[in-house]
Amino acid sequence: MSCSRQSVGRRRALAAGTGLVTGAFLPLAGASRTAAAAPTRESPLAAAPAYTNPVIWQDFADIDVIRVGATYYASASTMHYSPGAPVLRSYDLVNWEIAGHSVPTLDFGAKYDLNGGRGYIRGIWASSLAYRPSNRTFYWLGQIDFARTYVYTATAAEGPWSRLTTISTPYYDAGLLVDSDDTLYVAYGNTTISVAQLSRDGRSQVRTQQVFTTPSSVGTLEGARFYKINGQYYIFLTRPANGQYILKSSSGPFGPYTMRQVLLDLRGPIPGGGVPHQGGLVETQSGAWYYLAFVDAYPGGRMPALAPVTWTPDGWPVVQLVNGAWGTSYPSPAVPTPPRQVTPMIGVDTFDGTTLEPRWEWNHNPDNTKWSVGNGLTLRTATVTNDLYWARNTLTHRIQGPASTATVDLDISAMRDGDRAGLALLRDSSAWIGVKRDGGTTRVVMVNGLTMDSNWNTTGTGTGTEVASTPVTGGRIRLRASADIRPGAPRPGTFSYSTGGTAFTRLGPAFSMGNDWRFFMGYRFALFNHATQALGGAVRVTRFELSTP
């Protein structure tokens, strides 16, 4: 994925109207634009069960996808959210659930605890997920803060995951390969692509070597995925944010490699969204191949989309197109009947277990002494601040596209003067509905105007602007936020509340959710409770529901 130091290249790529290709590449079948994209091929739609893209309309970017037996797994970027690197699970490549997280806590420095610093847009970037049959172990590998690489392992995708090692070389946008002889290799880099060999135990680097330099006519390549297919080595690379290329070597993992374009400026399956790119290839049990990419679709984030892939006789992947574009629908993959239905990513949570469900992630690491589950989620104030972006123990949930509504039942009876608790639409420009308790008076308010600058520092006082309020009585309230995350333009978020339980009253004007990509993560629903005067207060979330129209 692109970082702040590569923002100029990514910005140019986003603005590019034509592709930079050579005459050796095949033309994009059925395309109306002048840019070439090769190799691609039209896909006839058979009278068979079909799936619709995006296969997940939630924010899961920089996908790495693998198959272990009859089960598919994928990993994604989470930046400053904790736990990090969610592991998704599917039995058919279409219906997915969140199984767990590869990085249990972001223990990479105090800034990830909101302690003297903040980790916004840092943390878990494009990383890699692999499975090693020889020891029946999953591996996650990723670099943090351009300083070093971390490796975590688990014997089950849902965990527990633990850190295996730290490697001093930062493998930027890494792809991990378990070779047929059980050797571990990592492809990584931005424009200059390298391959590292790890020790047999995966704990250290044996060697590293530059294997490819991206031609200036192409620009930036990154987001490596590393494969061995039919004896050939492949490094799958993205040109952010409008292209995908692949390198192939017949001489071993260290090359030499030749390059071919896979797609460029290809029309995507989400109206108003970007070009599918930066994902992974995976083979089904029957030998069919698929490409799981993501589509830039802000304000919601980056959404996974799936397309079938075939191979040329000389061993190059071909994305199957529909009417010259990445299809909005394809025949479903031919796979065995799933052993069970996956857990939906929407629905009701009453927090009655012993742990949070894996669909939840904290904004930075939480203070684990200040929250608990069982008979609801209790959030005790963990930070004294006027700034939501500095408040610890803000719990987030991805928004379901193209539009969805979060409804929260709150017990506010234990709030104290100066406390602020509620439901936010959280990003670098945020708004919320919630409860303010001051001087013994309780009000429900709508606040907007919480913003960050381009360095991810809070602008102004951090309190935002209170634009609507009304007094409330009693110890319980229901809060609701509705979000339209269709891409292509800033979209509205609206807020409402209920004190009676069924009828909701709109509060405040619509909030415009921006569609700039530079924060990387999309908007999320967020539950928060922080103090502005002193710690000691608490709220209890007795029910959370995420629903679609």
C-alpha positions as a printed NumPy array, in Angstrom:
array([[  0.   ,   0.   ,   0.   ],
       [  1.105,   3.546,  -0.545],
       [  2.412,   5.508,   2.416],
       [  2.825,   9.195,   3.089],
       [  6.303,   9.25 ,   1.623],
       [  4.931,   7.794,  -1.63 ],
       [  1.841,   9.999,  -1.659],
       [  2.947,  11.932,  -4.735],
       [  3.218,   8.729,  -6.773],
       [ -0.143,   7.48 ,  -5.556],
       [ -1.767,  10.845,  -6.202],
       [ -0.441,  10.822,  -9.763],
       [ -1.7  ,   7.288, -10.232],
       [ -5.144,   8.235,  -8.978],
       [ -5.254,  11.161, -11.374],
       [ -3.903,   9.226, -14.341],
       [ -6.312,   9.149, -17.226],
       [ -4.255,   6.857, -19.465],
       [ -2.028,   3.888, -18.796],
       [  1.713,   3.695, -19.306],
       [  2.287,   0.473, -21.224],
       [  4.482,  -0.879, -24.003],
       [  3.476,  -2.224, -27.363],
       [  4.238,  -5.752, -26.254],
       [  1.113,  -5.794, -24.094],
       [ -2.184,  -7.043, -25.427],
       [ -5.129,  -4.605, -25.684],
       [ -7.93 ,  -4.573, -23.149],
       [-10.763,  -6.606, -24.625],
       [-13.878,  -4.554, -25.101],
       [-12.434,  -1.407, -23.502],
       [-13.608,   1.991, -24.672],
       [-10.627,   3.838, -23.203],
       [ -7.302,   4.23 , -24.99 ],
       [ -5.218,   2.668, -22.235],
       [ -4.118,  -0.908, -22.827],
       [ -4.407,  -3.667, -20.272],
       [ -3.034,  -7.129, -20.822],
       [ -3.716,  -9.908, -20.707],
       [ -7.475,  -9.902, -20.184],
       [-10.328, -11.89 , -21.635],
       [-14.088, -11.694, -21.815],
       [-15.991, -14.112, -19.585],
       [-19.237, -15.651, -20.836],
       [-21.903, -15.664, -18.16 ],
       [-23.388, -19.113, -17.871],
       [-26.794, -19.907, -16.463],
       [-25.336, -20.795, -13.087],
       [-25.596, -19.472,  -9.534],
       [-23.83 , -16.128,  -9.443],
       [-22.232, -13.837,  -6.912],
       [-22.205, -10.051,  -6.882],
       [-19.227,  -7.757,  -6.369],
       [-18.017,  -6.482,  -4.035],
       [-18.047,  -9.823,  -2.247],
       [-17.481,  -7.92 ,   1.006],
       [-18.866,  -4.399,   1.179],
       [-16.746,  -3.505,   4.173],
       [-13.281,  -1.987,   4.459],
       [-10.7  ,  -4.771,   4.011],
       [ -7.704,  -3.514,   2.038],
       [ -4.409,  -4.953,   0.783],
       [ -5.847,  -8.451,   0.673],
       [ -3.659, -11.553,   0.872],
       [ -5.649, -14.74 ,   0.248],
       [ -4.739, -18.418,   0.636],
       [ -6.461, -21.795,   0.69 ],
       [ -5.78 , -24.478,   3.288],
       [ -7.63 , -27.648,   2.342],
       [-11.236, -26.648,   1.728],
       [-11.019, -23.341,   3.607],
       [ -9.989, -19.927,   2.308],
       [ -8.328, -17.32 ,   4.486],
       [ -7.502, -13.671,   3.861],
       [ -5.668, -10.95 ,   5.754],
       [ -6.092,  -7.194,   5.483],
       [ -4.622,  -3.877,   6.641],
       [ -5.899,  -2.203,   9.795],
       [ -3.382,   0.593,  10.399],
       [ -3.868,   1.996,  13.933],
       [ -6.775,  -0.265,  14.91 ],
       [ -6.236,  -2.97 ,  17.525],
       [ -6.212,  -5.948,  17.39 ],
       [ -4.673,  -5.782,  13.931],
       [ -4.529,  -7.817,  10.734],
       [ -7.937,  -9.53 ,  10.711],
       [ -8.075, -13.089,   9.429],
       [-11.118, -13.637,   7.223],
       [-12.463, -17.131,   6.531],
       [-14.596, -18.499,   3.704],
       [-15.562, -21.821,   2.185],
       [-16.552, -20.483,  -1.243],
       [-14.561, -17.234,  -1.78 ],
       [-17.84 , -15.298,  -1.752],
       [-19.229, -15.46 ,   1.779],
       [-16.725, -14.398,   4.431],
       [-16.528, -14.124,   8.204],
       [-13.92 , -12.66 ,  10.55 ],
       [-12.147, -15.503,  12.33 ],
       [ -9.655, -13.549,  14.412],
       [ -6.638, -11.242,  14.253],
       [ -2.998, -12.109,  13.586],
       [ -1.656,  -9.218,  15.688],
       [ -3.317,  -9.358,  19.135],
       [ -2.024,  -5.967,  20.25 ],
       [ -0.006,  -3.208,  18.617],
       [  2.913,  -3.383,  21.02 ],
       [  5.212,  -1.404,  18.732],
       [  5.603,   1.674,  20.928],
       [  3.747,   4.011,  23.264],
       [  2.099,   5.92 ,  20.415],
       [ -0.106,   2.917,  19.737],
       [ -1.418,   3.312,  23.297],
       [ -2.209,   7.007,  22.702],
       [  0.524,   7.648,  25.235],
       [  2.509,  10.741,  24.267],
       [  1.934,  10.074,  20.59 ],
       [ -0.589,   8.721,  18.117],
       [ -0.368,   6.003,  15.475],
       [ -2.936,   7.225,  12.965],
       [ -2.202,   5.807,   9.46 ],
       [  0.726,   3.808,  10.882],
       [  0.704,   0.262,  12.23 ],
       [ -0.579,  -2.642,  10.129],
       [ -0.017,  -1.868,   6.45 ],
       [  0.012,  -4.312,   3.555],
       [  1.226,  -7.562,   5.054],
       [  1.183, -11.262,   4.233],
       [ -0.565, -14.426,   5.388],
       [  0.751, -17.915,   4.613],
       [  0.332, -21.51 ,   5.759],
       [  3.209, -23.963,   6.211],
       [  2.033, -27.578,   5.884],
       [  5.229, -29.056,   7.357],
       [  4.387, -27.748,  10.83 ],
       [  0.677, -27.012,  10.251],
       [  1.22 , -23.382,  11.143],
       [ -0.125, -20.064,   9.884],
       [  2.359, -17.22 ,   9.443],
       [  1.679, -13.476,   9.365],
       [  4.489, -11.143,   8.345],
       [  4.532,  -7.352,   8.133],
       [  6.775,  -4.322,   8.622],
       [  5.998,  -1.622,  11.145],
       [  7.022,   2.041,  10.918],
       [  9.626,   1.326,   8.183],
       [ 11.917,   0.076,  10.942],
       [ 11.583,  -3.69 ,  11.289],
       [  9.488,  -6.71 ,  10.375],
       [  7.4  ,  -8.807,  12.727],
       [  6.359, -12.432,  12.285],
       [  3.429, -13.968,  14.149],
       [  2.299, -17.598,  14.081],
       [ -0.705, -19.69 ,  15.071],
       [ -1.827, -23.274,  14.591],
       [ -5.422, -22.127,  13.993],
       [ -6.542, -19.067,  12.058],
       [ -8.714, -17.834,  14.912],
       [ -5.676, -17.952,  17.201],
       [ -4.175, -17.638,  19.638],
       [ -1.473, -15.841,  17.667],
       [  1.938, -15.103,  19.158],
       [  5.046, -13.289,  17.983],
       [  7.656, -15.606,  16.545],
       [ 10.398, -13.103,  15.811],
       [ 11.449,  -9.58 ,  14.884],
       [ 13.657,  -9.063,  11.803],
       [ 15.721,  -5.904,  11.442],
       [ 14.999,  -5.529,   7.707],
       [ 11.673,  -3.724,   7.092],
       [  9.98 ,  -5.796,   4.38 ],
       [  7.776,  -3.098,   2.862],
       [  4.496,  -4.441,   1.402],
       [  5.667,  -8.007,   1.853],
       [  4.527, -11.247,   0.267],
       [  5.504, -14.487,   2.044],
       [  6.065, -17.698,   0.063],
       [  6.372, -21.197,   1.511],
       [  8.229, -22.966,  -1.288],
       [  7.674, -26.606,  -2.234],
       [ 10.914, -27.512,  -0.405],
       [  9.595, -25.7  ,   2.72 ],
       [ 11.959, -22.728,   2.353],
       [ 10.484, -19.353,   3.343],
       [ 10.928, -16.42 ,   0.957],
       [  9.702, -12.821,   1.138],
       [  9.156, -10.504,  -1.838],
       [  9.008,  -6.83 ,  -0.904],
       [  9.737,  -3.256,  -1.887],
       [  8.502,  -0.156,  -3.648],
       [  9.639,   0.261,  -7.27 ],
       [ 12.829,  -1.644,  -6.393],
       [ 11.67 ,  -5.183,  -5.659],
       [ 13.766,  -7.56 ,  -3.554],
       [ 13.527, -11.154,  -2.373],
       [ 14.729, -12.348,   1.029],
       [ 15.27 , -15.912,   2.174],
       [ 14.471, -16.673,   5.804],
       [ 16.066, -19.252,   8.055],
       [ 14.455, -22.66 ,   8.325],
       [ 12.743, -21.657,  11.592],
       [ 11.549, -18.356,  10.083],
       [ 13.239, -16.302,  12.782],
       [ 15.967, -14.535,  10.793],
       [ 17.078, -13.437,   7.355],
       [ 19.568, -15.623,   5.487],
       [ 20.018, -13.385,   2.45 ],
       [ 18.308, -10.642,   0.509],
       [ 18.759,  -9.58 ,  -3.093],
       [ 17.276,  -7.   ,  -5.427],
       [ 15.504,  -8.845,  -8.235],
       [ 13.699,  -6.159, -10.247],
       [ 13.651,  -2.424, -10.922],
       [ 10.379,  -1.006, -12.19 ],
       [ 10.692,   0.75 , -15.564],
       [ 10.142,   4.493, -15.389],
       [  7.37 ,   4.099, -17.969],
       [  5.353,   2.131, -15.398],
       [  6.132,   4.21 , -12.325],
       [  5.53 ,   2.746,  -8.87 ],
       [  5.055,  -0.959,  -8.183],
       [  4.491,  -2.313,  -4.672],
       [  2.127,  -4.575,  -2.714],
       [  4.017,  -7.806,  -3.428],
       [  2.406, -11.234,  -3.353],
       [  4.747, -14.191,  -3.921],
       [  3.754, -17.495,  -5.585],
       [  5.221, -20.662,  -7.034],
       [  2.893, -22.072,  -9.691],
       [  3.802, -24.957, -11.975],
       [  7.464, -24.524, -11.149],
       [  7.466, -20.815, -11.991],
       [  7.976, -18.011,  -9.462],
       [  5.617, -15.052,  -9.615],
       [  5.613, -11.701,  -7.809],
       [  2.21 , -10.035,  -8.094],
       [  2.483,  -6.23 ,  -7.805],
       [  0.173,  -3.25 ,  -7.824],
       [  0.602,   0.125,  -9.451],
       [ -1.38 ,   2.304,  -7.025],
       [ -4.115,   2.905,  -7.513],
       [ -5.04 ,   1.882, -11.047],
       [ -3.008,  -1.113, -12.168],
       [ -1.724,  -4.605, -11.504],
       [  1.445,  -6.189, -12.873],
       [  3.15 ,  -9.539, -12.457],
       [  6.758, -10.694, -12.575],
       [  7.705, -14.253, -13.612],
       [ 10.923, -16.22 , -13.165],
       [ 11.769, -19.651, -14.553],
       [ 15.167, -19.62 , -12.841],
       [ 14.268, -19.586,  -9.166],
       [ 13.055, -17.131,  -6.531],
       [ 15.932, -14.7  ,  -7.096],
       [ 15.178, -14.298, -10.789],
       [ 15.782, -12.949, -13.319],
       [ 12.173, -11.797, -13.701],
       [ 10.205, -10.595, -16.696],
       [  7.167,  -8.339, -16.306],
       [  3.709,  -8.301, -17.812],
       [  0.765,  -6.011, -17.21 ],
       [ -2.349,  -7.669, -15.797],
       [ -4.742,  -4.7  , -15.818],
       [ -4.673,  -0.938, -16.016],
       [ -7.464,   1.619, -15.681],
       [ -9.968,  -1.219, -15.69 ],
       [-13.534,  -0.191, -14.903],
       [-14.473,  -1.619, -11.517],
       [-17.671,  -3.224, -10.214],
       [-18.673,  -0.432,  -7.798],
       [-20.255,   2.655,  -9.419],
       [-18.132,   5.659,  -8.545],
       [-15.339,   3.465,  -7.209],
       [-11.812,   2.887,  -8.408],
       [ -9.868,   0.229, -10.293],
       [ -9.629,  -3.216,  -8.646],
       [ -6.013,  -3.798,  -7.629],
       [ -3.615,  -4.915,  -4.865],
       [ -4.897,  -8.306,  -3.876],
       [ -3.98 , -11.943,  -4.275],
       [ -4.389, -15.011,  -6.448],
       [ -5.829, -18.256,  -5.123],
       [ -6.6  , -21.676,  -6.591],
       [ -9.744, -23.651,  -5.756],
       [ -9.799, -27.373,  -5.046],
       [-10.909, -28.   ,  -8.64 ],
       [ -7.98 , -26.059, -10.118],
       [ -9.82 , -22.836, -10.963],
       [ -8.064, -19.549, -10.187],
       [ -9.433, -16.306,  -8.792],
       [ -8.149, -12.823,  -8.075],
       [ -9.379, -11.146,  -4.893],
       [ -8.563,  -7.429,  -5.163],
       [ -9.867,  -4.309,  -3.495],
       [-11.69 ,  -1.312,  -4.939],
       [-11.102,   2.207,  -3.612],
       [-14.629,   3.156,  -2.558],
       [-14.429,   6.07 ,  -0.149],
       [-15.931,   7.242,   2.166],
       [-16.42 ,   3.603,   3.159],
       [-12.898,   2.437,   2.434],
       [-11.524,  -0.309,   0.19 ],
       [-13.846,  -3.17 ,  -0.686],
       [-12.843,  -6.7  ,  -1.788],
       [-13.955,  -7.803,  -5.263],
       [-13.504, -11.223,  -6.858],
       [-12.892, -12.201, -10.496],
       [-11.981, -15.514, -12.158],
       [ -8.546, -15.882, -13.727],
       [ -7.278, -18.144, -16.507],
       [ -3.709, -18.706, -17.677],
       [ -2.073, -18.303, -21.065],
       [ -0.184, -21.319, -22.484],
       [  3.104, -19.633, -21.556],
       [  2.041, -19.088, -17.964],
       [  0.573, -15.594, -17.498],
       [ -2.659, -14.825, -15.599],
       [ -5.665, -13.436, -17.472],
       [ -8.461, -11.647, -15.572],
       [-11.846, -12.592, -17.006],
       [-13.86 ,  -9.509, -17.964],
       [-17.543,  -8.796, -18.486],
       [-18.295,  -6.159, -21.12 ],
       [-14.758,  -4.862, -20.901],
       [-14.835,  -4.423, -17.131],
       [-14.322,  -6.268, -13.873],
       [-17.721,  -7.931, -13.6  ],
       [-20.372,  -6.921, -11.141],
       [-21.452, -10.57 , -11.289],
       [-19.822, -13.894, -12.155],
       [-20.813, -17.555, -11.818],
       [-20.01 , -18.683,  -8.307],
       [-16.861, -20.755,  -7.801],
       [-17.418, -24.49 ,  -8.078],
       [-16.535, -25.676,  -4.584],
       [-17.824, -28.395,  -2.255],
       [-20.862, -27.623,  -0.152],
       [-19.666, -25.493,   2.807],
       [-19.651, -27.338,   6.136],
       [-21.637, -24.492,   7.71 ],
       [-22.809, -20.964,   7.125],
       [-20.302, -18.28 ,   7.968],
       [-21.05 , -15.758,  10.717],
       [-22.652, -12.618,   9.246],
       [-20.703,  -9.38 ,   9.501],
       [-23.886,  -7.521,  10.395],
       [-26.55 ,  -8.163,  12.999],
       [-26.995,  -7.834,  16.76 ],
       [-24.366,  -8.028,  19.479],
       [-25.396,  -8.041,  23.143],
       [-21.842,  -8.537,  24.446],
       [-22.82 , -11.503,  26.573],
       [-19.702, -13.589,  25.957],
       [-16.334, -13.504,  27.66 ],
       [-14.541, -11.685,  24.827],
       [-15.394,  -9.252,  22.075],
       [-16.439, -10.695,  18.741],
       [-13.664, -10.348,  16.129],
       [-15.66 ,  -7.803,  14.13 ],
       [-14.699,  -5.197,  16.764],
       [-11.422,  -3.258,  16.763],
       [-10.262,  -0.495,  19.1  ],
       [ -8.937,   2.875,  17.975],
       [ -5.324,   2.206,  19.093],
       [ -4.694,  -0.243,  21.928],
       [ -7.265,  -0.174,  24.732],
       [ -6.646,   0.161,  28.435],
       [ -7.869,  -3.322,  29.318],
       [ -8.563,  -2.332,  32.93 ],
       [-11.274,   0.059,  31.756],
       [-13.654,  -2.206,  29.831],
       [-15.397,  -5.535,  30.208],
       [-18.031,  -7.702,  28.524],
       [-20.714,  -9.98 ,  29.897],
       [-24.211,  -8.645,  30.437],
       [-23.308,  -5.895,  27.969],
       [-20.162,  -3.941,  27.196],
       [-19.022,  -1.685,  30.017],
       [-16.84 ,   1.253,  29.022],
       [-15.306,   3.038,  31.987],
       [-13.688,   6.382,  31.238],
       [-10.04 ,   5.77 ,  30.385],
       [ -8.862,   9.247,  29.336],
       [ -9.411,  12.8  ,  30.501],
       [ -9.495,  14.816,  27.29 ],
       [-11.631,  17.138,  25.208],
       [-10.396,  15.429,  22.04 ],
       [-12.064,  12.253,  20.757],
       [ -8.928,  11.452,  18.742],
       [ -6.944,  11.219,  21.993],
       [ -9.564,   9.222,  23.89 ],
       [ -8.646,   5.622,  24.663],
       [-11.091,   2.723,  24.506],
       [-13.031,   3.942,  21.494],
       [-14.42 ,   0.746,  19.981],
       [-15.021,   0.637,  16.226],
       [-17.066,  -1.385,  13.763],
       [-16.845,  -1.3  ,   9.977],
       [-19.767,   0.201,   8.082],
       [-21.664,  -2.13 ,   5.78 ],
       [-22.147,  -0.747,   2.278],
       [-23.699,   0.659,   0.312],
       [-25.588,   2.03 ,   3.339],
       [-26.242,   0.821,   6.856],
       [-27.437,   1.898,  10.275],
       [-25.949,   1.319,  13.705],
       [-28.295,   1.406,  16.704],
       [-26.908,   1.39 ,  20.237],
       [-28.707,   0.899,  23.541],
       [-26.866,   2.774,  26.291],
       [-27.184,   2.641,  30.055],
       [-25.912,   6.077,  31.078],
       [-26.84 ,   5.972,  34.756],
       [-23.198,   5.794,  35.914],
       [-21.941,   8.769,  33.906],
       [-20.284,  11.59 ,  35.839],
       [-20.051,  15.323,  35.291],
       [-17.825,  16.115,  32.35 ],
       [-18.265,  12.72 ,  30.684],
       [-18.987,  12.318,  26.966],
       [-20.385,   9.047,  25.636],
       [-21.969,   8.092,  22.364],
       [-21.832,   6.846,  18.802],
       [-19.535,   8.412,  16.205],
       [-18.836,   8.313,  12.512],
       [-15.074,   8.171,  12.92 ],
       [-12.363,   9.177,  10.493],
       [-10.089,  12.205,  10.037],
       [-13.265,  14.269,   9.85 ],
       [-15.792,  13.01 ,  12.384],
       [-19.181,  13.627,  13.954],
       [-21.141,  12.007,  16.749],
       [-24.375,  11.765,  18.651],
       [-24.137,  11.179,  22.349],
       [-24.674,  12.231,  25.901],
       [-23.016,  15.117,  27.721],
       [-23.358,  15.311,  31.472],
       [-22.423,  18.661,  32.993],
       [-23.449,  20.244,  36.283],
       [-25.839,  17.407,  36.992],
       [-27.689,  18.025,  33.716],
       [-27.848,  15.435,  30.968],
       [-28.279,  16.342,  27.321],
       [-28.217,  14.392,  24.069],
       [-26.159,  16.298,  21.527],
       [-24.985,  16.117,  17.936],
       [-21.395,  17.284,  17.397],
       [-19.511,  17.739,  14.139],
       [-16.37 ,  19.554,  13.028],
       [-13.863,  17.152,  14.595],
       [-10.988,  17.146,  12.13 ],
       [ -7.33 ,  16.261,  11.646],
       [ -4.75 ,  17.947,   9.463],
       [ -2.541,  16.205,   6.894],
       [ -0.123,  15.167,   9.654],
       [ -3.005,  13.539,  11.569],
       [ -2.919,  16.075,  14.36 ],
       [ -6.254,  17.31 ,  15.677],
       [ -7.174,  20.729,  14.379],
       [ -8.611,  23.397,  16.677],
       [ -9.559,  22.442,  20.207],
       [-10.576,  18.922,  19.291],
       [-13.987,  19.263,  20.842],
       [-15.828,  19.84 ,  17.585],
       [-18.917,  21.975,  17.323],
       [-22.15 ,  21.193,  19.119],
       [-24.835,  21.837,  16.496],
       [-27.936,  20.425,  18.196],
       [-28.986,  19.319,  21.679],
       [-31.944,  18.54 ,  23.881],
       [-32.283,  17.65 ,  27.581],
       [-32.971,  14.021,  28.454],
       [-33.937,  12.268,  31.665],
       [-33.635,   8.723,  32.839],
       [-30.784,   6.267,  32.782],
       [-31.175,   4.786,  29.295],
       [-31.077,   6.067,  25.741],
       [-30.922,   4.641,  22.238],
       [-28.613,   6.276,  19.711],
       [-28.6  ,   5.752,  15.957],
       [-26.226,   6.655,  13.139],
       [-26.983,   5.989,   9.472],
       [-24.241,   6.132,   6.853],
       [-24.363,   6.201,   3.072],
       [-20.914,   5.074,   1.891],
       [-21.462,   4.831,  -1.855],
       [-18.255,   6.122,  -3.453],
       [-17.741,   8.925,  -5.906],
       [-18.708,  11.89 ,  -3.74 ],
       [-18.959,  12.948,  -0.104],
       [-21.967,  11.17 ,   1.4  ],
       [-24.357,  11.939,   4.258],
       [-24.386,  10.519,   7.724],
       [-27.358,  11.222,   9.967],
       [-28.013,  10.857,  13.674],
       [-31.107,  10.253,  15.795],
       [-32.074,   9.171,  19.299],
       [-34.891,   7.557,  21.235],
       [-35.797,   7.7  ,  24.889],
       [-38.874,   5.536,  24.509],
       [-37.236,   2.701,  22.626],
       [-39.091,   2.623,  19.293],
       [-39.668,   6.098,  17.848],
       [-36.483,   7.945,  16.883],
       [-36.019,  11.703,  16.653],
       [-33.537,  13.148,  14.171],
       [-30.91 ,  15.346,  15.789],
       [-28.786,  17.849,  13.92 ],
       [-28.025,  18.323,  10.232],
       [-26.628,  15.662,   7.923],
       [-22.891,  15.175,   8.285],
       [-20.876,  15.051,   5.054],
       [-18.439,  12.128,   5.07 ],
       [-15.422,  13.006,   2.931],
       [-14.07 ,  10.684,   0.259],
       [-10.363,  11.577,   0.37 ],
       [ -8.147,   8.458,   0.366],
       [ -5.203,   9.731,   2.399],
       [ -6.395,   8.473,   5.776],
       [ -6.524,   5.06 ,   4.05 ],
       [ -9.073,   3.485,   6.393],
       [-12.719,   4.223,   5.672],
       [-15.341,   5.621,   8.011],
       [-16.356,   3.447,  10.955],
       [-19.063,   3.446,  13.553],
       [-17.436,   4.045,  16.945],
       [-18.585,   3.638,  20.549],
       [-16.845,   5.953,  22.994],
       [-16.866,   7.152,  26.584],
       [-14.29 ,   9.627,  27.839],
       [-14.009,  12.152,  30.634],
       [-13.259,  15.843,  30.379],
       [-12.897,  16.407,  34.138],
       [-12.012,  13.238,  36.046],
       [-12.089,   9.46 ,  35.632],
       [-14.621,   7.257,  37.379],
       [-17.707,   7.326,  35.192],
       [-18.991,   4.47 ,  33.035],
       [-21.602,   3.527,  30.461],
       [-22.914,   0.112,  29.517],
       [-23.766,  -0.854,  25.94 ],
       [-26.516,  -3.432,  26.265],
       [-27.156,  -3.895,  22.563],
       [-25.569,  -2.98 ,  19.24 ],
       [-27.28 ,  -3.63 ,  15.926],
       [-25.868,  -3.095,  12.453],
       [-28.614,  -3.264,   9.837],
       [-29.072,  -2.514,   6.148],
       [-32.111,  -0.986,   4.412]])
